Amino acid sequence: MIARVDASSAAPRQVAILAYPQVQSLDITGPLEVFAGAQRLIAAESRDARGYEIRIISRDEAPLRTSSGMQIVPHGILSDAPQPLDTLIVAGGAGCEQAAADPVLIEWLARNARTARRTAGVCTGAFLLARAGLLEGRRATTHWFAAAELARRYPGVEVDAEPIFLRDGNIWTSAGVTAGMDLALALVEEDLDRDAALTIARHLVLFLRRPGNQSQFSATLAAQEPVREPLREVQRLVVEDVAGEHSVEAMAARAHMSPRHFARAFRAETGLTPARYVERVRLEAARRRLEDTSEPIASVAAACGFGSAETMRRVFLRTLDVGPAEYRRRFQALSARARAAA
């Protein structure tokens, strides 16, 4: 349940989303829907809980044409941004180059980020944060496609292309598009609680809060989608039944191929051997359980198809250079530090 607050501190949190021409529409509407969902939840559960007022801010009041061609009408211009700002979110998109070259926009961003409780860049919105000097000496992420360029242009930024989102102090950055919704859910969880974030995720039919340190390169994304439908079906079955029997022989039978032909075809079309694909899917499933549950290590290993805790430990050490118990401890410590810094 959402905690109640004193009436004296119940003024809504002011959230501003900075937009510009050729912005990525989902970088705006994704976080907007998350915060709007939080506001609806607050209204339904507790009249005196502190809520949100969300505004889209731009250089002028003209409708913005997004990178997909959709038009967005901002709520106001830069000077209309509410004060004090609680959360400032900078969207990304194809227009980030031109936006980052706008001295008025960048000066406004730098000034308002200094007084906002927290500032977040979604996708290539990180380029605007870096241009405003907000990422200097900090860790940051962005869409994997743009990470190398962000590091090249701003050598003072420690760019990490792996996480879906990450936090360094009061600055948050995220990977592309839907990762902005994961970041927004993390912000709501920080403000309200985990149950509220999960409820909003369910209403939006999202994965139940992907952790920020989850890789942008999941096993299912790292493996190219096979051309042949039988191979795609095999991939789907591995993901849906991670603890099932997924030997080469079993998968080949599902694809109606000989084991030798299946193994060759799978590697040719996905870039991974069948065994490596299964291992990656199981590793991702185990990481999520270690992060989100207190299940014993042996139970996690069994549920994720490793057979034994020792087998899972070897996979973790080979892939992540850390064992399952230490992985859980580090993740929980990281979460505790984030809560303490809030």
C-alpha positions in Angstrom: 0.0 0.0 0.0 1.1 3.6 -0.7 2.2 5.4 2.5 0.2 8.4 3.5 2.0 11.7 4.0 1.4 14.8 6.1 -0.9 17.4 4.5 1.9 20.0 4.8 4.1 17.9 2.4 1.3 16.7 0.1 1.9 19.1 -2.7 2.3 17.1 -6.0 5.8 16.3 -7.2 6.4 18.5 -10.3 7.7 16.4 -13.2 8.8 18.1 -16.5 9.7 16.2 -19.6 11.9 18.1 -22.0 11.0 17.6 -25.7 12.2 19.0 -29.0 11.6 18.5 -32.7 12.3 14.9 -34.0 12.1 13.6 -30.4 11.4 9.9 -30.0 7.7 9.8 -29.1 8.0 6.8 -26.7 10.7 8.5 -24.8 8.0 11.0 -23.8 4.8 9.0 -23.7 6.4 6.0 -21.9 7.5 7.8 -18.7 4.4 10.0 -19.0 2.1 6.9 -18.8 4.1 5.5 -15.9 3.7 8.7 -13.8 0.1 9.2 -14.9 -0.5 5.6 -13.8 1.1 6.4 -10.4 -1.2 9.4 -10.1 -4.3 7.3 -10.8 -3.2 4.7 -8.3 -2.7 7.4 -5.6 -6.1 8.8 -6.3 -7.7 5.4 -6.0 -5.9 4.3 -2.8 -5.1 7.4 -0.7 -6.4 10.9 -1.1 -3.6 12.5 1.0 -0.6 10.6 -0.6 1.8 12.9 -2.5 1.1 12.6 -6.2 2.5 14.0 -9.5 1.9 16.8 -11.9 3.5 16.1 -15.3 4.2 18.6 -18.0 5.9 18.4 -21.4 8.1 21.4 -21.9 9.7 22.6 -25.1 11.5 25.6 -26.6 8.2 27.1 -27.9 4.5 26.1 -27.8 4.4 24.9 -31.4 3.4 21.3 -32.0 6.4 19.0 -32.2 6.9 16.5 -35.0 8.4 13.4 -33.5 10.8 11.1 -35.3 7.9 8.8 -36.1 5.9 11.6 -37.6 3.4 11.9 -34.8 2.8 15.4 -33.4 2.9 16.3 -29.8 1.6 19.6 -28.4 3.7 20.6 -25.3 2.0 21.9 -22.2 4.3 24.9 -22.1 7.6 26.6 -22.9 10.8 26.5 -21.0 9.8 29.4 -18.7 6.6 27.6 -17.9 8.4 24.8 -16.1 7.0 24.5 -12.5 9.3 25.5 -9.7 10.6 23.8 -7.7 11.1 20.9 -10.1 11.1 17.5 -8.5 12.0 15.4 -11.5 13.4 16.6 -14.9 13.4 14.0 -17.7 15.1 14.6 -21.0 13.8 12.6 -23.9 16.0 11.2 -26.7 15.5 10.9 -30.4 16.9 11.8 -33.8 16.6 15.5 -33.0 19.1 15.2 -30.1 22.0 16.6 -32.2 20.2 19.8 -33.0 18.8 20.1 -29.5 22.3 19.7 -28.0 23.5 22.5 -30.2 20.8 24.9 -28.9 22.5 27.1 -26.3 19.2 28.3 -24.8 18.0 24.8 -24.3 21.3 23.6 -22.8 21.6 26.6 -20.5 18.0 26.0 -19.3 18.7 22.3 -18.7 21.9 23.0 -16.8 20.2 25.6 -14.6 17.1 23.5 -13.8 19.0 20.3 -13.2 21.0 22.0 -10.4 17.8 22.7 -8.5 15.7 19.6 -9.4 15.7 16.7 -6.9 16.7 14.3 -9.8 17.4 14.5 -13.5 17.0 11.7 -16.0 18.0 11.2 -19.6 16.1 8.6 -21.7 18.1 7.0 -24.5 20.1 9.7 -26.5 18.8 12.3 -24.1 22.1 11.5 -22.4 23.8 13.6 -25.1 21.9 16.7 -23.8 22.8 15.9 -20.2 26.5 15.5 -21.2 26.4 18.7 -23.3 25.1 20.5 -20.2 28.0 19.2 -18.1 25.7 17.0 -16.0 27.5 13.7 -16.7 31.1 14.8 -16.2 32.8 12.3 -13.9 29.7 10.1 -13.7 28.6 6.7 -15.0 25.9 6.9 -17.6 24.2 4.7 -20.2 22.3 5.2 -23.4 21.1 3.2 -26.3 23.8 0.6 -27.2 24.0 2.0 -30.7 25.0 5.4 -29.5 27.2 4.5 -26.5 30.5 4.6 -28.4 29.7 8.0 -29.8 28.8 9.3 -26.4 32.1 8.1 -24.9 34.0 9.6 -27.9 32.5 13.0 -27.6 32.5 13.2 -23.8 35.6 11.4 -22.5 34.8 12.6 -19.0 31.8 10.4 -18.9 32.1 6.8 -17.8 29.8 5.2 -20.4 28.4 1.8 -19.7 26.5 0.3 -22.7 25.3 -2.7 -20.7 22.6 -1.7 -18.2 18.9 -0.9 -19.1 19.2 2.1 -16.8 21.6 3.3 -14.0 21.9 5.9 -11.4 24.8 8.0 -10.3 23.8 10.3 -7.5 20.8 12.2 -8.5 21.4 11.7 -12.2 19.6 8.7 -14.0 20.2 7.5 -17.5 18.6 4.7 -19.5 18.8 2.8 -22.7 16.4 3.2 -25.6 12.6 3.4 -25.8 11.0 0.9 -23.5 13.9 1.2 -21.1 12.7 4.7 -20.3 9.6 3.1 -18.8 11.7 0.8 -16.7 13.6 3.9 -15.5 10.3 5.7 -14.7 9.0 2.7 -12.8 12.2 2.8 -10.7 11.6 6.5 -10.0 8.0 5.7 -8.9 9.3 2.8 -6.7 11.7 5.2 -5.1 8.9 7.7 -4.3 6.1 5.3 -3.4 7.0 1.6 -3.0 7.6 -1.6 -4.9 4.0 -2.7 -4.8 2.9 0.6 -6.5 5.5 0.2 -9.3 4.5 -3.5 -9.9 0.8 -2.5 -10.0 1.5 0.2 -12.6 3.7 -2.3 -14.6 0.8 -4.8 -14.6 -1.7 -2.2 -15.8 0.7 -1.3 -18.7 1.3 -5.0 -19.4 5.0 -4.6 -18.8 7.6 -7.0 -17.5 7.4 -6.6 -13.7 10.1 -4.0 -13.3 13.3 -5.1 -15.1 16.2 -4.4 -12.8 18.5 -1.6 -14.0 21.6 -3.8 -14.2 19.9 -6.2 -16.6 21.8 -6.2 -19.8 20.5 -4.4 -23.0 21.7 -7.5 -24.7 19.4 -10.3 -23.4 19.9 -13.8 -24.7 16.9 -13.6 -26.9 18.1 -10.3 -28.4 21.7 -11.3 -28.7 20.7 -14.4 -30.7 19.5 -13.4 -34.2 16.0 -14.5 -35.0 16.2 -17.6 -37.1 14.7 -17.5 -40.6 13.0 -20.9 -40.2 9.9 -21.1 -38.1 10.8 -24.4 -36.4 14.0 -22.8 -35.0 12.0 -19.8 -33.7 9.6 -22.2 -32.0 12.5 -23.9 -30.3 13.7 -20.6 -29.0 10.3 -19.7 -27.7 9.9 -23.0 -25.9 13.3 -22.5 -24.1 12.2 -19.1 -22.8 8.8 -20.3 -21.7 10.1 -23.5 -20.0 13.6 -22.6 -18.8 13.9 -25.6 -16.6 12.7 -28.1 -19.3 14.7 -30.7 -21.2 16.6 -28.7 -23.8 19.4 -31.0 -24.9 20.4 -30.8 -28.6 18.5 -34.0 -29.2 15.3 -32.8 -27.5 15.4 -29.5 -29.4 16.2 -31.2 -32.7 13.2 -33.5 -32.2 10.9 -30.4 -31.7 12.3 -28.9 -34.9 11.9 -32.2 -36.8 15.5 -32.3 -37.7 18.4 -34.6 -37.0 20.6 -33.4 -34.0 23.6 -32.7 -36.3 21.5 -30.7 -38.9 19.7 -28.8 -36.1 22.9 -27.8 -34.4 24.4 -26.5 -37.6 21.3 -24.7 -38.7 20.7 -23.1 -35.2 24.3 -21.8 -35.0 24.2 -20.5 -38.6 20.9 -18.6 -38.1 21.4 -17.3 -34.6 25.2 -17.0 -34.1 25.0 -19.2 -31.0 25.3 -22.9 -30.4 22.1 -24.4 -29.0 23.8 -25.2 -25.7 25.1 -21.6 -25.3 21.7 -20.2 -26.1 20.0 -22.3 -23.4 22.7 -21.4 -20.9 22.2 -17.7 -21.5 18.5 -17.9 -21.1 18.9 -19.8 -17.9 21.5 -17.4 -16.6 19.1 -14.4 -17.2 16.3 -16.2 -15.4 18.6 -17.0 -12.5 19.8 -13.4 -12.2 16.2 -12.2 -12.1 15.3 -14.7 -9.3 18.4 -13.7 -7.3 17.6 -10.0 -7.6 13.9 -10.2 -6.9 13.5 -13.2 -4.5 15.0 -14.6 -1.3 14.8 -18.2 -2.6 17.7 -20.5 -1.6 20.5 -20.8 -4.2 19.7 -24.4 -4.7 16.1 -23.7 -5.4 17.0 -21.0 -7.9 19.3 -23.4 -9.7 16.6 -26.1 -9.9 13.9 -23.7 -11.1 16.2 -22.3 -13.8 17.3 -25.7 -15.2 20.9 -25.8 -13.9 20.3 -29.1 -12.0 22.5 -28.2 -9.1 23.8 -25.1 -7.3 27.4 -26.1 -8.3 26.6 -26.2 -12.0 24.9 -22.7 -11.7 27.9 -21.4 -9.7 30.3 -22.5 -12.5 28.2 -20.7 -15.1 28.0 -17.5 -13.1 31.8 -17.5 -12.5 32.6 -18.2 -16.1 30.2 -15.6 -17.4 30.0 -12.9 -14.8 33.2 -13.5 -12.8 31.1 -13.8 -9.6 29.2 -16.6 -7.9 25.4 -16.6 -7.3 25.6 -15.8 -3.6 28.0 -12.9 -4.2 25.9 -11.7 -7.1 22.8 -11.5 -4.9 24.8 -9.8 -2.1 26.2 -7.1 -4.5 22.8 -6.5 -6.0 21.1 -6.1 -2.7 23.9 -3.8 -1.4 23.5 -1.7 -4.6 19.8 -1.4 -4.0 20.3 -0.5 -0.4 22.7 2.3 -1.3 20.3 3.6 -3.9 17.5 3.7 -1.3 19.8 5.4 1.2 20.8 8.1 -1.3 17.1 8.8 -2.1 
